Amino acid sequence: MSKQIDIIRLTSAKDDKSILVDEQQVAFSELVPQIKELNPGANDVVMVAALEAGTAGQLTQLLQLVTSEKIQTENLVNAMFTRRTVSVQAAQQAQRNADARQELIDEFGLYSGERVADLSGSRARNRFATASRWLAEGRIFAVEHLGARAYPAFQFGTDGNPRPVIQRVLKVLEPYGLDGWETALWFTSRTGWLDDRRPVDLLVGAADDVVVAAGHAFDGVGV
């Protein structure tokens, strides 16, 4: 018997849309145009049903990719309307920034608040409480990724707790007013103050040197 995949987008009781396809006859890549027709938004509730859990998981990832692409496109279009024109240089810089973020994610990973709680052994009922408290105390920093708060994994030691050097660096960088991604990319960028090495590679064994390099982050020398 053929397996069926039912993708249902729920926006309201009066506006349900769905597509039904034969899993054995349609490749996942061929579903992209149909998913785009559903026009899922960032705040839409989407239900994915399949006879096999693995299929549902793959389909969910595909849906997330399509939605993410749509959000990025809309953000770029909105920026064009706001600024009237986007220079080639600005577009190229935005692409370089996006590539750098993806490289950071691929190499080190991002933790959710729940993951931070799990790794630290927290038993708090609120699984986001530990990360939020550490963030408020300046012991860690967060980035915004696909509409959610996340924590670059290199901030944490093998015991799941923040590396002490992170708080020291954040204190030094505080006057510069960096956002989360700017801070993260400072850690993963090579600097002459560390003999063309990356701060992230020296968090263990050369923490004092990393703190010193942070103090020279924007003085025009060794950056």
Phi and psi restraints in degrees (value plus and minus 20) as a CYANA .aco file:
   2 SER   PHI     -87.5   -47.5
   2 SER   PSI     122.9   162.9
   3 LYS   PHI    -106.3   -66.3
   3 LYS   PSI     125.0   165.0
   4 GLN   PHI    -138.3   -98.3
   4 GLN   PSI     121.4   161.4
   5 ILE   PHI    -133.2   -93.2
   5 ILE   PSI     107.9   147.9
   6 ASP   PHI    -137.0   -97.0
   6 ASP   PSI      97.2   137.2
   7 ILE   PHI    -125.4   -85.4
   7 ILE   PSI     101.5   141.5
   8 ILE   PHI    -142.0  -102.0
   8 ILE   PSI     106.7   146.7
   9 ARG   PHI    -124.6   -84.6
   9 ARG   PSI     102.1   142.1
  10 LEU   PHI    -127.1   -87.1
  10 LEU   PSI      93.9   133.9
  11 THR   PHI    -131.7   -91.7
  11 THR   PSI     -52.1   -12.1
  12 SER   PHI    -186.7  -146.7
  12 SER   PSI     148.2   188.2
  13 ALA   PHI     -82.9   -42.9
  13 ALA   PSI     -42.4    -2.4
  14 LYS   PHI    -121.3   -81.3
  14 LYS   PSI     -21.8    18.2
  15 ASP   PHI    -155.4  -115.4
  15 ASP   PSI      38.0    78.0
  16 ASP   PHI    -108.7   -68.7
  16 ASP   PSI     115.4   155.4
  17 LYS   PHI    -149.3  -109.3
  17 LYS   PSI     124.9   164.9
  18 SER   PHI    -171.4  -131.4
  18 SER   PSI     137.8   177.8
  19 ILE   PHI    -152.3  -112.3
  19 ILE   PSI     126.5   166.5
  20 LEU   PHI    -147.1  -107.1
  20 LEU   PSI     103.2   143.2
  21 VAL   PHI    -152.0  -112.0
  21 VAL   PSI     141.1   181.1
  22 ASP   PHI    -110.0   -70.0
  22 ASP   PSI      94.9   134.9
  23 GLU   PHI     -79.0   -39.0
  23 GLU   PSI     -54.1   -14.1
  24 GLN   PHI     -99.3   -59.3
  24 GLN   PSI     -32.4     7.6
  25 GLN   PHI    -132.4   -92.4
  25 GLN   PSI     -36.0     4.0
  26 VAL   PHI    -140.5  -100.5
  26 VAL   PSI     104.9   144.9
  27 ALA   PHI     -94.9   -54.9
  27 ALA   PSI     133.0   173.0
  28 PHE   PHI     -76.6   -36.6
  28 PHE   PSI     -60.1   -20.1
  29 SER   PHI     -82.1   -42.1
  29 SER   PSI     -47.4    -7.4
  30 GLU   PHI     -97.6   -57.6
  30 GLU   PSI     -29.6    10.4
  31 LEU   PHI    -103.6   -63.6
  31 LEU   PSI     -35.4     4.6
  32 VAL   PHI     -74.1   -34.1
  32 VAL   PSI     -70.0   -30.0
  33 PRO   PHI     -79.2   -39.2
  33 PRO   PSI     -56.7   -16.7
  34 GLN   PHI     -90.3   -50.3
  34 GLN   PSI     -58.2   -18.2
  35 ILE   PHI     -85.0   -45.0
  35 ILE   PSI     -59.6   -19.6
  36 LYS   PHI     -83.4   -43.4
  36 LYS   PSI     -51.7   -11.7
  37 GLU   PHI     -84.7   -44.7
  37 GLU   PSI     -49.8    -9.8
  38 LEU   PHI     -88.8   -48.8
  38 LEU   PSI     -42.4    -2.4
  39 ASN   PHI      35.4    75.4
  39 ASN   PSI      33.3    73.3
  40 PRO   PHI     -88.4   -48.4
  40 PRO   PSI     115.9   155.9
  41 GLY   PHI    -121.3   -81.3
  41 GLY   PSI     153.3   193.3
  42 ALA   PHI     -84.2   -44.2
  42 ALA   PSI     -50.1   -10.1
  43 ASN   PHI    -124.4   -84.4
  43 ASN   PSI     -11.3    28.7
  44 ASP   PHI     -96.6   -56.6
  44 ASP   PSI     129.5   169.5
  45 VAL   PHI    -113.2   -73.2
  45 VAL   PSI     101.6   141.6
  46 VAL   PHI    -139.3   -99.3
  46 VAL   PSI     110.7   150.7
  47 MET   PHI    -132.1   -92.1
  47 MET   PSI     112.4   152.4
  48 VAL   PHI    -139.6   -99.6
  48 VAL   PSI     105.3   145.3
  49 ALA   PHI    -144.8  -104.8
  49 ALA   PSI     114.7   154.7
  50 ALA   PHI    -171.0  -131.0
  50 ALA   PSI     139.4   179.4
  51 LEU   PHI     -93.4   -53.4
  51 LEU   PSI     -43.1    -3.1
  52 GLU   PHI    -140.2  -100.2
  52 GLU   PSI     119.2   159.2
  53 ALA   PHI     -81.8   -41.8
  53 ALA   PSI     -59.1   -19.1
  54 GLY   PHI     -81.1   -41.1
  54 GLY   PSI     -61.0   -21.0
  55 THR   PHI     -84.3   -44.3
  55 THR   PSI     -63.8   -23.8
  56 ALA   PHI     -81.1   -41.1
  56 ALA   PSI     -60.2   -20.2
  57 GLY   PHI     -83.8   -43.8
  57 GLY   PSI     -65.3   -25.3
  58 GLN   PHI     -83.6   -43.6
  58 GLN   PSI     -60.2   -20.2
  59 LEU   PHI     -86.6   -46.6
  59 LEU   PSI     -57.3   -17.3
  60 THR   PHI     -83.1   -43.1
  60 THR   PSI     -62.5   -22.5
  61 GLN   PHI     -82.1   -42.1
  61 GLN   PSI     -60.9   -20.9
  62 LEU   PHI     -82.9   -42.9
  62 LEU   PSI     -62.1   -22.1
  63 LEU   PHI     -82.7   -42.7
  63 LEU   PSI     -60.5   -20.5
  64 GLN   PHI     -85.2   -45.2
  64 GLN   PSI     -59.6   -19.6
  65 LEU   PHI     -84.4   -44.4
  65 LEU   PSI     -63.7   -23.7
  66 VAL   PHI     -83.7   -43.7
  66 VAL   PSI     -64.3   -24.3
  67 THR   PHI     -83.7   -43.7
  67 THR   PSI     -62.5   -22.5
  68 SER   PHI     -81.0   -41.0
  68 SER   PSI     -63.2   -23.2
  69 GLU   PHI     -81.6   -41.6
  69 GLU   PSI     -60.0   -20.0
  70 LYS   PHI     -84.3   -44.3
  70 LYS   PSI     -63.9   -23.9
  71 ILE   PHI     -83.1   -43.1
  71 ILE   PSI     -63.3   -23.3
  72 GLN   PHI     -83.5   -43.5
  72 GLN   PSI     -60.7   -20.7
  73 THR   PHI     -83.6   -43.6
  73 THR   PSI     -63.5   -23.5
  74 GLU   PHI     -84.0   -44.0
  74 GLU   PSI     -59.7   -19.7
  75 ASN   PHI     -82.7   -42.7
  75 ASN   PSI     -60.6   -20.6
  76 LEU   PHI     -87.2   -47.2
  76 LEU   PSI     -62.7   -22.7
  77 VAL   PHI     -82.7   -42.7
  77 VAL   PSI     -63.8   -23.8
  78 ASN   PHI     -80.7   -40.7
  78 ASN   PSI     -58.9   -18.9
  79 ALA   PHI     -84.0   -44.0
  79 ALA   PSI     -57.6   -17.6
  80 MET   PHI     -85.4   -45.4
  80 MET   PSI     -59.6   -19.6
  81 PHE   PHI     -86.8   -46.8
  81 PHE   PSI     -58.1   -18.1
  82 THR   PHI     -89.3   -49.3
  82 THR   PSI     -63.4   -23.4
  83 ARG   PHI    -120.2   -80.2
  83 ARG   PSI     -19.7    20.3
  84 ARG   PHI      52.6    92.6
  84 ARG   PSI     -71.5   -31.5
  85 THR   PHI    -155.8  -115.8
  85 THR   PSI     127.7   167.7
  86 VAL   PHI    -138.5   -98.5
  86 VAL   PSI      98.7   138.7
  87 SER   PHI     -88.4   -48.4
  87 SER   PSI     137.5   177.5
  88 VAL   PHI     -80.3   -40.3
  88 VAL   PSI     -59.9   -19.9
  89 GLN   PHI     -82.1   -42.1
  89 GLN   PSI     -62.0   -22.0
  90 ALA   PHI     -85.6   -45.6
  90 ALA   PSI     -61.0   -21.0
  91 ALA   PHI     -84.9   -44.9
  91 ALA   PSI     -61.1   -21.1
  92 GLN   PHI     -85.9   -45.9
  92 GLN   PSI     -59.6   -19.6
  93 GLN   PHI     -85.0   -45.0
  93 GLN   PSI     -60.1   -20.1
  94 ALA   PHI     -82.6   -42.6
  94 ALA   PSI     -59.2   -19.2
  95 GLN   PHI     -87.2   -47.2
  95 GLN   PSI     -61.2   -21.2
  96 ARG   PHI     -82.2   -42.2
  96 ARG   PSI     -60.0   -20.0
  97 ASN   PHI     -84.7   -44.7
  97 ASN   PSI     -63.2   -23.2
  98 ALA   PHI     -83.8   -43.8
  98 ALA   PSI     -60.5   -20.5
  99 ASP   PHI     -84.2   -44.2
  99 ASP   PSI     -60.8   -20.8
 100 ALA   PHI     -84.6   -44.6
 100 ALA   PSI     -60.2   -20.2
 101 ARG   PHI     -82.4   -42.4
 101 ARG   PSI     -63.7   -23.7
 102 GLN   PHI     -85.6   -45.6
 102 GLN   PSI     -58.5   -18.5
 103 GLU   PHI     -82.0   -42.0
 103 GLU   PSI     -60.6   -20.6
 104 LEU   PHI     -82.3   -42.3
 104 LEU   PSI     -65.0   -25.0
 105 ILE   PHI     -82.7   -42.7
 105 ILE   PSI     -63.7   -23.7
 106 ASP   PHI     -84.0   -44.0
 106 ASP   PSI     -58.8   -18.8
 107 GLU   PHI    -100.3   -60.3
 107 GLU   PSI     -62.1   -22.1
 108 PHE   PHI    -132.9   -92.9
 108 PHE   PSI     -49.9    -9.9
 109 GLY   PHI      65.0   105.0
 109 GLY   PSI     142.7   182.7
 110 LEU   PHI    -142.3  -102.3
 110 LEU   PSI     122.5   162.5
 111 TYR   PHI    -125.0   -85.0
 111 TYR   PSI     121.4   161.4
 112 SER   PHI    -101.6   -61.6
 112 SER   PSI     147.9   187.9
 113 GLY   PHI     -79.9   -39.9
 113 GLY   PSI     -57.1   -17.1
 114 GLU   PHI     -84.9   -44.9
 114 GLU   PSI     -61.0   -21.0
 115 ARG   PHI     -84.8   -44.8
 115 ARG   PSI     -59.7   -19.7
 116 VAL   PHI     -79.3   -39.3
 116 VAL   PSI     -63.5   -23.5
 117 ALA   PHI     -82.9   -42.9
 117 ALA   PSI     -63.4   -23.4
 118 ASP   PHI     -82.1   -42.1
 118 ASP   PSI     -66.3   -26.3
 119 LEU   PHI     -88.4   -48.4
 119 LEU   PSI     -51.5   -11.5
 120 SER   PHI    -104.0   -64.0
 120 SER   PSI     -27.9    12.1
 121 GLY   PHI      59.0    99.0
 121 GLY   PSI      -2.1    37.9
 122 SER   PHI     -85.1   -45.1
 122 SER   PSI     119.4   159.4
 123 ARG   PHI    -129.4   -89.4
 123 ARG   PSI      -8.5    31.5
 124 ALA   PHI     -81.7   -41.7
 124 ALA   PSI     120.7   160.7
 125 ARG   PHI     -84.2   -44.2
 125 ARG   PSI     -59.3   -19.3
 126 ASN   PHI    -100.8   -60.8
 126 ASN   PSI      87.4   127.4
 127 ARG   PHI     -92.3   -52.3
 127 ARG   PSI     -27.9    12.1
 128 PHE   PHI    -121.2   -81.2
 128 PHE   PSI     -24.9    15.1
 129 ALA   PHI     -85.0   -45.0
 129 ALA   PSI     -61.6   -21.6
 130 THR   PHI     -82.6   -42.6
 130 THR   PSI     -69.8   -29.8
 131 ALA   PHI     -83.3   -43.3
 131 ALA   PSI     -61.2   -21.2
 132 SER   PHI     -83.3   -43.3
 132 SER   PSI     -59.3   -19.3
 133 ARG   PHI     -87.5   -47.5
 133 ARG   PSI     -65.4   -25.4
 134 TRP   PHI     -82.8   -42.8
 134 TRP   PSI     -56.1   -16.1
 135 LEU   PHI     -84.9   -44.9
 135 LEU   PSI     -65.1   -25.1
 136 ALA   PHI     -84.7   -44.7
 136 ALA   PSI     -51.6   -11.6
 137 GLU   PHI    -101.8   -61.8
 137 GLU   PSI     -24.9    15.1
 138 GLY   PHI      56.9    96.9
 138 GLY   PSI      -1.0    39.0
 139 ARG   PHI    -106.8   -66.8
 139 ARG   PSI     -40.1    -0.1
 140 ILE   PHI    -163.3  -123.3
 140 ILE   PSI     151.4   191.4
 141 PHE   PHI    -150.8  -110.8
 141 PHE   PSI     142.5   182.5
 142 ALA   PHI    -145.1  -105.1
 142 ALA   PSI     137.4   177.4
 143 VAL   PHI    -143.7  -103.7
 143 VAL   PSI     138.8   178.8
 144 GLU   PHI    -118.3   -78.3
 144 GLU   PSI     102.5   142.5
 145 HIS   PHI    -154.0  -114.0
 145 HIS   PSI      97.3   137.3
 146 LEU   PHI      33.6    73.6
 146 LEU   PSI      21.9    61.9
 147 GLY   PHI      61.2   101.2
 147 GLY   PSI     -12.0    28.0
 148 ALA   PHI    -150.6  -110.6
 148 ALA   PSI     134.0   174.0
 149 ARG   PHI    -100.4   -60.4
 149 ARG   PSI     113.9   153.9
 150 ALA   PHI    -161.5  -121.5
 150 ALA   PSI     142.6   182.6
 151 TYR   PHI    -146.0  -106.0
 151 TYR   PSI      96.4   136.4
 152 PRO   PHI     -72.3   -32.3
 152 PRO   PSI     110.0   150.0
 153 ALA   PHI     -88.1   -48.1
 153 ALA   PSI     -43.0    -3.0
 154 PHE   PHI     -88.0   -48.0
 154 PHE   PSI     -29.2    10.8
 155 GLN   PHI     -93.0   -53.0
 155 GLN   PSI     -36.3     3.7
 156 PHE   PHI    -130.3   -90.3
 156 PHE   PSI     123.4   163.4
 157 GLY   PHI    -103.2   -63.2
 157 GLY   PSI    -197.6  -157.6
 158 THR   PHI     -85.8   -45.8
 158 THR   PSI     -39.7     0.3
 159 ASP   PHI    -108.5   -68.5
 159 ASP   PSI     -18.7    21.3
 160 GLY   PHI      65.5   105.5
 160 GLY   PSI     -23.2    16.8
 161 ASN   PHI    -113.5   -73.5
 161 ASN   PSI     137.5   177.5
 162 PRO   PHI     -82.5   -42.5
 162 PRO   PSI     121.6   161.6
 163 ARG   PHI     -90.4   -50.4
 163 ARG   PSI     110.9   150.9
 164 PRO   PHI     -75.6   -35.6
 164 PRO   PSI     -51.8   -11.8
 165 VAL   PHI     -84.5   -44.5
 165 VAL   PSI     -47.1    -7.1
 166 ILE   PHI     -81.6   -41.6
 166 ILE   PSI     -67.0   -27.0
 167 GLN   PHI     -82.4   -42.4
 167 GLN   PSI     -58.5   -18.5
 168 ARG   PHI     -84.3   -44.3
 168 ARG   PSI     -63.1   -23.1
 169 VAL   PHI     -87.6   -47.6
 169 VAL   PSI     -63.2   -23.2
 170 LEU   PHI     -80.7   -40.7
 170 LEU   PSI     -55.7   -15.7
 171 LYS   PHI     -84.8   -44.8
 171 LYS   PSI     -61.0   -21.0
 172 VAL   PHI     -89.8   -49.8
 172 VAL   PSI     -58.4   -18.4
 173 LEU   PHI     -99.8   -59.8
 173 LEU   PSI     -33.9     6.1
 174 GLU   PHI     -71.6   -31.6
 174 GLU   PSI     -63.4   -23.4
 175 PRO   PHI     -82.5   -42.5
 175 PRO   PSI     -40.8    -0.8
 176 TYR   PHI    -101.2   -61.2
 176 TYR   PSI     -32.9     7.1
 177 GLY   PHI      46.9    86.9
 177 GLY   PSI      15.1    55.1
 178 LEU   PHI     -91.6   -51.6
 178 LEU   PSI     126.0   166.0
 179 ASP   PHI    -105.2   -65.2
 179 ASP   PSI    -198.3  -158.3
 180 GLY   PHI     -80.3   -40.3
 180 GLY   PSI     -66.4   -26.4
 181 TRP   PHI     -89.9   -49.9
 181 TRP   PSI     -56.9   -16.9
 182 GLU   PHI     -82.8   -42.8
 182 GLU   PSI     -58.7   -18.7
 183 THR   PHI     -85.6   -45.6
 183 THR   PSI     -66.3   -26.3
 184 ALA   PHI     -80.0   -40.0
 184 ALA   PSI     -63.1   -23.1
 185 LEU   PHI     -92.3   -52.3
 185 LEU   PSI     -44.7    -4.7
 186 TRP   PHI     -83.6   -43.6
 186 TRP   PSI     -63.1   -23.1
 187 PHE   PHI     -82.3   -42.3
 187 PHE   PSI     -50.0   -10.0
 188 THR   PHI    -124.0   -84.0
 188 THR   PSI      -9.5    30.5
 189 SER   PHI    -125.4   -85.4
 189 SER   PSI     121.4   161.4
 190 ARG   PHI     -92.0   -52.0
 190 ARG   PSI     125.5   165.5
 191 THR   PHI    -159.7  -119.7
 191 THR   PSI     123.1   163.1
 192 GLY   PHI     -84.8   -44.8
 192 GLY   PSI     -43.0    -3.0
 193 TRP   PHI     -88.9   -48.9
 193 TRP   PSI     -33.7     6.3
 194 LEU   PHI    -141.5  -101.5
 194 LEU   PSI      12.2    52.2
 195 ASP   PHI      36.0    76.0
 195 ASP   PSI      25.3    65.3
 196 ASP   PHI      43.5    83.5
 196 ASP   PSI       6.8    46.8
 197 ARG   PHI    -124.2   -84.2
 197 ARG   PSI     147.7   187.7
 198 ARG   PHI    -113.1   -73.1
 198 ARG   PSI     118.2   158.2
 199 PRO   PHI     -74.3   -34.3
 199 PRO   PSI     -58.0   -18.0
 200 VAL   PHI     -80.8   -40.8
 200 VAL   PSI     -47.5    -7.5
 201 ASP   PHI    -102.2   -62.2
 201 ASP   PSI     -25.9    14.1
 202 LEU   PHI    -140.5  -100.5
 202 LEU   PSI      -6.2    33.8
 203 LEU   PHI     -82.9   -42.9
 203 LEU   PSI     -50.0   -10.0
 204 VAL   PHI    -128.9   -88.9
 204 VAL   PSI     100.1   140.1
 205 GLY   PHI      82.4   122.4
 205 GLY   PSI     -43.7    -3.7
 206 ALA   PHI    -163.9  -123.9
 206 ALA   PSI      22.3    62.3
 207 ALA   PHI     -79.7   -39.7
 207 ALA   PSI     -60.1   -20.1
 208 ASP   PHI     -82.5   -42.5
 208 ASP   PSI     -58.2   -18.2
 209 ASP   PHI     -85.2   -45.2
 209 ASP   PSI     -57.3   -17.3
 210 VAL   PHI     -84.6   -44.6
 210 VAL   PSI     -61.8   -21.8
 211 VAL   PHI     -83.6   -43.6
 211 VAL   PSI     -62.0   -22.0
 212 VAL   PHI     -82.2   -42.2
 212 VAL   PSI     -63.3   -23.3
 213 ALA   PHI     -81.9   -41.9
 213 ALA   PSI     -56.9   -16.9
 214 ALA   PHI     -81.9   -41.9
 214 ALA   PSI     -55.5   -15.5
 215 GLY   PHI     -87.0   -47.0
 215 GLY   PSI     -39.0     1.0
 216 HIS   PHI    -129.2   -89.2
 216 HIS   PSI      -4.1    35.9
 217 ALA   PHI     -77.9   -37.9
 217 ALA   PSI     -55.0   -15.0
 218 PHE   PHI    -148.8  -108.8
 218 PHE   PSI      11.5    51.5
 219 ASP   PHI    -116.9   -76.9
 219 ASP   PSI     -12.0    28.0
 220 GLY   PHI      63.5   103.5
 220 GLY   PSI     -17.1    22.9
 221 VAL   PHI    -143.9  -103.9
 221 VAL   PSI     104.9   144.9
 222 GLY   PHI      55.3    95.3
 222 GLY   PSI      -5.0    35.0
